[in-house]
Amino acid sequence: MVAIIDHIPRIQLSDIKELIRRQTGTNQKLMQLITLNNIEYRITVSIESKDVVFRWKFKDKDKKVKVKLKTEPSNLGNGIVWYFLCPYTGHKCRKLFIDGNVVASRYAFAHVYNQSRESKIGRFFSGLNRKNIDRKYGKQFYRGLLTPYGKRLRKQYDKMKRANDLLEVYLVPKNKGRKPKDETDIQTRI
């Protein structure tokens, strides 16, 4: 069965980053409660053993999953980066998907994204439905000159305009071939 992964709730490592930070300063076990889809998850982090324990109740059964944590040095050269290790596949990841029965990375699911189910033309038309394609933070012009973002935006608007012009031509076809005969034209021949 293929799961549409857009609709599965997920937990990111950044959601429990504060819990990890507080855990490094104390020897006590700290717990965090997260509610997703009316299911309450208890998350406990252990820095010494580098694992995260998820506990929850699903269909009157108590569930428990232990997920290992992995640290790697940052590519910037300062600090470390934390990752989850998927309990099913062993992939390192920053997000875990929680569907009530399983806590795993996206690679454990036979997954598709909603947009990947659409055809190319469907994705194109869904892009046309967006009225405003501007970003919240982005300048089209800087000191009177067009920025690279402005060039991309102008190109996108030109594509949308050409597509709308083509839609008018293709959706409202002109009659090709013979014109319908008038009543007067038929009577003069008889």
C-alpha positions in Angstrom: 0.0 0.0 0.0 1.3 3.4 -1.0 1.1 6.1 1.7 0.6 9.7 0.6 3.3 11.1 2.9 2.0 14.7 2.8 -0.8 13.7 5.2 1.2 11.7 7.7 2.1 13.7 10.9 5.8 14.0 11.5 8.2 15.0 14.2 11.4 16.9 13.4 14.6 16.8 15.3 14.2 20.6 15.8 11.0 19.9 17.7 12.9 18.1 20.5 16.1 20.2 20.2 15.2 22.1 23.4 14.7 18.8 25.2 18.1 17.6 24.1 19.7 20.9 25.2 18.1 20.7 28.6 19.1 17.1 29.0 22.8 17.8 28.6 22.7 20.1 31.6 21.1 17.6 34.0 21.3 13.9 35.1 17.5 13.6 35.3 15.4 12.1 32.6 13.2 14.8 31.0 10.0 14.1 29.1 8.1 16.0 26.5 4.4 15.5 25.5 3.4 15.9 21.8 -0.1 15.4 20.5 -0.6 14.5 16.8 -3.9 13.3 15.4 -5.4 13.0 18.9 -2.6 10.6 20.0 -0.4 11.7 22.9 3.2 10.8 22.5 5.6 10.8 25.4 9.2 11.5 24.3 12.1 10.8 26.6 15.7 11.6 25.6 18.8 9.9 27.0 22.0 11.6 26.1 24.3 9.0 27.6 22.9 6.1 25.5 22.1 8.5 22.6 18.5 7.4 22.1 14.9 8.8 22.1 12.1 6.7 23.4 8.6 7.2 22.0 5.6 5.9 24.1 2.0 6.2 23.1 -1.3 4.4 23.2 -2.9 3.3 19.9 -6.1 1.2 19.7 -5.9 0.3 23.4 -2.3 -1.0 23.1 0.7 0.5 24.6 3.4 1.1 22.0 7.1 1.9 22.6 9.8 2.6 20.0 13.4 3.3 20.8 15.1 5.5 18.1 18.9 5.9 18.2 20.5 9.3 17.8 23.7 9.9 15.9 26.0 12.9 16.0 28.3 14.1 13.3 30.6 17.1 13.1 29.1 20.1 11.4 30.3 20.8 7.9 30.9 24.4 9.0 33.5 23.2 11.4 31.9 24.3 14.6 29.6 22.1 16.7 27.8 18.9 16.0 24.7 17.9 14.1 22.1 15.4 15.5 20.3 12.8 13.4 17.7 10.2 14.1 18.5 6.6 12.9 15.4 5.0 11.5 14.5 1.9 13.6 13.4 0.1 10.4 15.9 1.1 7.7 18.9 2.5 9.6 18.9 5.7 7.5 19.9 8.8 9.2 17.2 11.5 9.0 16.0 14.7 10.5 12.3 13.8 10.4 10.3 10.8 11.7 6.8 10.1 10.4 4.3 8.9 13.0 1.1 7.3 11.7 -0.1 5.9 15.1 1.2 2.4 14.6 4.8 3.1 13.4 7.5 5.6 14.0 9.9 5.6 11.1 11.6 7.6 8.4 10.1 8.2 5.0 12.2 5.4 3.5 10.3 2.8 5.6 7.0 3.7 3.9 6.1 3.0 0.3 5.6 6.7 -0.1 4.6 9.2 -2.7 4.1 12.9 -2.4 0.8 14.4 -3.4 2.4 16.4 -6.2 4.1 13.4 -7.7 0.7 11.8 -8.3 -0.2 14.6 -10.7 0.7 14.6 -14.3 3.1 17.3 -15.6 0.3 19.3 -17.1 -1.7 19.0 -13.8 1.3 20.4 -11.9 1.5 23.2 -14.5 -2.1 24.1 -14.0 -2.0 23.9 -10.3 0.9 26.4 -10.5 -1.3 28.7 -12.5 -3.9 28.8 -9.8 -1.5 30.7 -7.5 -2.5 34.3 -7.7 0.6 35.7 -6.1 3.9 34.0 -6.7 6.0 36.6 -4.8 7.9 35.6 -1.8 7.4 37.4 1.5 11.1 38.5 1.5 12.5 39.2 -1.9 13.3 42.3 -3.8 12.6 42.5 -7.5 14.8 45.6 -7.8 17.8 46.9 -5.9 19.0 50.4 -6.7 16.9 50.5 -9.8 18.5 47.2 -11.2 16.7 43.9 -11.7 17.8 41.3 -9.1 18.2 37.6 -10.0 15.0 37.0 -8.0 13.3 39.6 -10.1 14.5 37.9 -13.3 13.0 34.6 -12.1 9.8 36.3 -11.1 9.5 38.1 -14.4 10.2 34.9 -16.3 7.5 33.1 -14.3 4.9 35.9 -14.9 5.8 35.7 -18.7 5.2 31.9 -18.7 1.8 32.4 -16.9 0.8 35.1 -19.4 1.7 33.0 -22.4 -0.1 30.0 -20.9 -3.2 32.1 -20.2 -3.1 33.4 -23.8 -2.8 29.9 -25.1 -5.7 28.7 -22.9 -7.9 31.3 -24.5 -7.0 30.1 -27.9 -7.4 26.4 -27.2 -10.4 26.5 -24.9 -12.5 28.7 -27.1 -11.9 27.3 -30.5 -12.9 29.2 -33.6 -15.1 27.4 -36.1 -12.9 25.9 -38.8 -14.2 24.7 -42.1 -17.5 25.6 -43.6 -19.7 28.2 -42.1 -23.3 27.3 -41.3 -25.7 28.2 -44.1 -28.2 30.9 -43.6 -31.9 30.4 -44.2 -31.8 33.0 -46.9 -29.0 31.2 -48.7 -31.0 27.9 -48.7 -34.1 29.6 -50.1 -32.4 31.3 -53.0 -31.1 27.9 -54.3 -34.5 26.3 -54.2 
